[in-house]
Amino acid sequence: MLIKRQIKNKKTLSRIFSGRAGGFFATAANLIGEVIGIRSAPVTLGIEGVAIAEYLSMEIESIKGGDLILESFVSNPAFTIAPRYDPIISRSSKYAFRDNGFEWDSSGKNGIYSKFNHSQ
């Protein structure tokens, strides 16, 4: 399943990323020091990864636990991506970012992802 979405209104984007719209960014807002830019770009979100136009490309895969059928997860962490959904311990098979003078490739490094329920 893929979700493709683009929000073009900068006021709406500012509201989301400042945490004023609630959700994950409301929790993460205290970790953000300086906002260096907000831009609109097509976002593709799927089970295997995320792509944001030419800025971000990310694919992630779970790390299997002792029982190879089950994914490893962190149970009830203090900080979570999606409340009531335990984060899955994973590794990025692809993770590259480039925008606003910043560029990195963290492919092959640790990561987490979480199931979530998205509604408007």
HUMO-V189894 format. One record per residue. N is the residue number from 1. SS is DSSP state (2 for helix, 1 for strand, 0 for the rest). D_LAST is the distance of its C-alpha to the last C-alpha in Angstrom with 1 decimal. Layout:
n=N ss=SS d_last=D_LAST
n=N ss=SS d_last=D_LAST
This chain:
n=1 ss=0 d_last=17.9
n=2 ss=1 d_last=16.8
n=3 ss=1 d_last=13.6
n=4 ss=1 d_last=14.7
n=5 ss=1 d_last=12.8
n=6 ss=0 d_last=14.2
n=7 ss=0 d_last=13.1
n=8 ss=0 d_last=16.4
n=9 ss=0 d_last=16.2
n=10 ss=2 d_last=18.0
n=11 ss=2 d_last=17.0
n=12 ss=2 d_last=13.3
n=13 ss=2 d_last=14.5
n=14 ss=2 d_last=16.8
n=15 ss=2 d_last=14.3
n=16 ss=2 d_last=12.3
n=17 ss=2 d_last=15.7
n=18 ss=0 d_last=17.4
n=19 ss=0 d_last=15.2
n=20 ss=0 d_last=14.5
n=21 ss=0 d_last=10.7
n=22 ss=0 d_last=11.3
n=23 ss=0 d_last=10.9
n=24 ss=2 d_last=13.7
n=25 ss=2 d_last=14.8
n=26 ss=2 d_last=15.5
n=27 ss=2 d_last=17.8
n=28 ss=2 d_last=19.3
n=29 ss=2 d_last=19.9
n=30 ss=2 d_last=23.3
n=31 ss=2 d_last=24.4
n=32 ss=0 d_last=23.9
n=33 ss=0 d_last=27.2
n=34 ss=0 d_last=27.2
n=35 ss=0 d_last=24.6
n=36 ss=0 d_last=26.8
n=37 ss=0 d_last=24.5
n=38 ss=0 d_last=21.2
n=39 ss=0 d_last=21.0
n=40 ss=0 d_last=18.8
n=41 ss=0 d_last=19.3
n=42 ss=0 d_last=18.1
n=43 ss=1 d_last=16.4
n=44 ss=1 d_last=17.1
n=45 ss=1 d_last=15.8
n=46 ss=1 d_last=17.7
n=47 ss=0 d_last=19.4
n=48 ss=0 d_last=22.4
n=49 ss=1 d_last=21.1
n=50 ss=1 d_last=19.5
n=51 ss=1 d_last=20.9
n=52 ss=1 d_last=20.4
n=53 ss=0 d_last=22.9
n=54 ss=0 d_last=26.3
n=55 ss=0 d_last=25.1
n=56 ss=1 d_last=23.9
n=57 ss=1 d_last=24.8
n=58 ss=1 d_last=24.2
n=59 ss=1 d_last=25.0
n=60 ss=1 d_last=25.4
n=61 ss=1 d_last=27.3
n=62 ss=1 d_last=27.7
n=63 ss=0 d_last=31.1
n=64 ss=1 d_last=32.7
n=65 ss=0 d_last=34.2
n=66 ss=0 d_last=37.6
n=67 ss=0 d_last=36.3
n=68 ss=0 d_last=35.6
n=69 ss=0 d_last=33.2
n=70 ss=0 d_last=30.8
n=71 ss=1 d_last=28.8
n=72 ss=0 d_last=29.7
n=73 ss=1 d_last=27.1
n=74 ss=0 d_last=27.1
n=75 ss=0 d_last=26.7
n=76 ss=0 d_last=25.0
n=77 ss=0 d_last=25.2
n=78 ss=0 d_last=25.2
n=79 ss=0 d_last=22.6
n=80 ss=0 d_last=19.9
n=81 ss=0 d_last=17.2
n=82 ss=0 d_last=15.0
n=83 ss=0 d_last=16.3
n=84 ss=0 d_last=17.9
n=85 ss=0 d_last=18.3
n=86 ss=0 d_last=21.7
n=87 ss=0 d_last=22.1
n=88 ss=1 d_last=24.3
n=89 ss=1 d_last=27.4
n=90 ss=1 d_last=27.7
n=91 ss=1 d_last=29.5
n=92 ss=1 d_last=28.3
n=93 ss=1 d_last=30.2
n=94 ss=1 d_last=29.1
n=95 ss=1 d_last=27.6
n=96 ss=1 d_last=28.6
n=97 ss=1 d_last=27.3
n=98 ss=1 d_last=28.9
n=99 ss=1 d_last=28.0
n=100 ss=0 d_last=29.3
n=101 ss=0 d_last=32.6
n=102 ss=1 d_last=31.3
n=103 ss=1 d_last=31.9
n=104 ss=1 d_last=31.9
n=105 ss=1 d_last=32.1
n=106 ss=0 d_last=31.3
n=107 ss=0 d_last=31.7
n=108 ss=0 d_last=33.2
n=109 ss=0 d_last=32.1
n=110 ss=1 d_last=30.3
n=111 ss=1 d_last=26.5
n=112 ss=1 d_last=23.9
n=113 ss=1 d_last=20.7
n=114 ss=0 d_last=18.5
n=115 ss=0 d_last=16.6
n=116 ss=0 d_last=13.0
n=117 ss=0 d_last=10.1
n=118 ss=0 d_last=7.0
n=119 ss=0 d_last=3.8
n=120 ss=0 d_last=0.0
